C-alpha cells in the first residue's frame, strides 16, 4: 500500500482512540441520552436546539427538557464517529482498488464493524441505555480500534534476516494475555453500563470484606433493563457488587498474564521495547483503576481509565503481533534456506 494509505490508517487509528475516549466521557457524564433521537438531536442533524423557539418546539415534540450541554457532548461524539466511519470507508475504497495485490478482507471487516457500531449507537438511545447494548457498543469501539491497529501493524513485519527464533511458549503467553485484556475490557464495560463502579469504595477489600455478599445470577443476566432484573425488580446492591468484584478478579488475571508476558518480552533484546510499552500501559491502567476506587470516580480519572484500557489493548496487540511476526519470519527464512540448499543439490 502507498504512503497515503498508511498515513490515513494511522490517522484513523488515532481518531478511533479519540472516539473511544469521547464515548466514555459521554457515558460517564450521564449524557448518553442527551439527544433522544438518532442520528440527529431533537430533529436537527447539525447542532442542537439553542434558540427559544427551537427549544420550545423540541420539548413539545419529544416530551423532555432540552439539556444543551449534554446534547452537545453526544453530538460531538457522533460527529467524531461519523468522521471515523468516512476514514474507514476511504481505506476500504483504496484497498479495493489494490485488490489484485492484496485481498481487502480486513478493510471490509472494519467497514462491517463500523456499520454495526452505528446501529448499536442508535439502539443505545432508543433502548434507553440497556446495559447489554451499551457494553456491546463499547466493545465495538474497542474492536474498531484493534482492527485499525492490526491494519497499521500489518506491513511492519520483521525484515531483518536471519531473525532470531522466539520460544513457542511466548506466542501462547501473548495470546492468553491478549484474551485476558479483551475479557477485562468486556467486564469493565459491564461495570460502567450498570453504574457499578462506586459500589466498592475501598481497596483491596470491597465493603470491608475480601469476599462480599454477591448475587451473580442477576448480575450477569444480559437481557434486562438498566437498574433492573429480568423480571423488572430493582437490581440489588449484591448484584452490583458481583459485577464490580468480577472486574477486580479480571484485573488480577490481566496482571498475571499481561505482566508475565511483558516481563518475558523485556528479557529479550529484540522485543524489549514492546515489553516496556506493555508494562507501562499495564501499570498505568492498574494505577488509574485503584485511584478511581479510592477517589470515588472523578470524571477525568474515569475517562482516563477507559482510555487506558484502549492503550493496554493496543500495546498488548502490538506485542503479540510482534512475537507472531518474528516467528513467521523465522519460519519463512528457514524454509527459504532449505529451498536454496535443495536447489544447490540439484
VENQUI-V165117 format. One record per residue. PHI is phi in whole degrees, 0 to 359 (none if undefined). PSI is psi in whole degrees, 0 to 359 (* if undefined). Layout:
BEGIN
phi: <PHI,PHI>
psi: <PSI,PSI>
END
This chain:
BEGIN
phi: <none,280,296,298,297,296,294,293,297,293,297,295,298,295,294,298,296,296,297,299,293,296,299,296,297,298,294,283,263,58,253,298,248,299,241,280,231,208,273,276,228,55,86,256,279,242,78,230,300,227,275,304,291,292,297,297,294,295,292,290,284,254,68,212,292,279,249,303,302,293,297,295,303,295,289,298,298,295,297,296,294,296,296,296,299,295,297,292,299,295,298,295,294,295,293,295,292,256,295,288,263,206,293,273,297,294,294,294,298,300,296,293,295,291,294,297,297,298,296,294,298,295,293,303,283,289,261,56,61,302,306,294,284,298,295,297,295,297,294,296,296,294,295,299,299,295,294,294,296,299,300,291,282,303,266,251,292,289,248,284,228,276,288,286,290,252,299,298,297,292,293,297,296,297,295,294,297,296,297,297,296,296,297,295,295,298,295,296,297,292,299,293,289,258,53,255,292,268,290,244,259,237,210,274,280,230,60,77,229,281,223,290,295,222,237,286,297,286,297,246,281,280,273,204,273,299,76,227,277,298,274,99,286,295,291,282,296,295,290,297,297,298,297,297,293,298,294,294,298,298,298,297,294,296,301,292,282,291,296,297,297,298,294,296,294,296,280,244,300,286,237,299,297,292,296,297,295,296,293,296,295,295,294,299,294,296,298,294,296,295,297,297,292,290,262,60,59,297,306,302,291,295,294,299,295,293,295,298,297,295,294,296,299,293,292,293,297,297,294,294,298,300,296,291,297,294,294,290,298,297,297,297,295,296,296,297,295,300,297,296,295,296,294,294,299,294>
psi: <150,177,324,320,314,320,319,321,318,318,320,323,314,321,323,322,320,316,318,317,319,320,319,319,317,314,315,341,15,37,12,334,27,332,122,356,177,140,350,189,111,40,356,128,332,121,187,160,124,343,152,316,327,317,317,315,319,317,327,323,322,352,27,151,145,122,91,316,316,321,319,321,313,318,323,320,317,319,316,319,322,319,321,319,319,320,319,323,318,320,318,320,318,319,324,323,336,22,342,341,327,134,132,40,320,318,322,320,318,318,320,319,317,328,317,326,320,318,317,325,319,316,329,319,311,334,14,53,39,127,317,328,318,316,319,323,318,316,326,320,317,324,320,314,315,318,323,324,318,320,316,321,342,321,11,38,168,129,354,142,135,137,149,138,141,146,142,329,334,324,318,315,321,317,320,319,317,318,318,320,318,316,319,324,319,317,320,320,323,322,312,317,341,2,49,6,327,3,335,112,4,163,137,352,173,118,34,8,150,335,83,168,131,151,89,334,304,334,321,24,119,320,82,165,166,127,10,159,176,332,355,357,161,132,129,162,328,326,317,323,319,320,313,314,325,322,323,318,321,323,321,319,320,319,317,310,308,323,316,320,315,319,322,319,322,333,352,133,320,346,10,319,323,322,319,314,319,313,323,315,321,313,321,314,319,318,318,321,314,318,322,321,309,329,4,52,56,140,312,319,323,318,318,326,321,317,322,324,320,318,321,320,313,317,322,318,316,318,317,318,320,316,315,322,317,322,319,321,320,318,316,320,317,314,323,322,318,318,316,320,319,318,325,318,318,*>
END
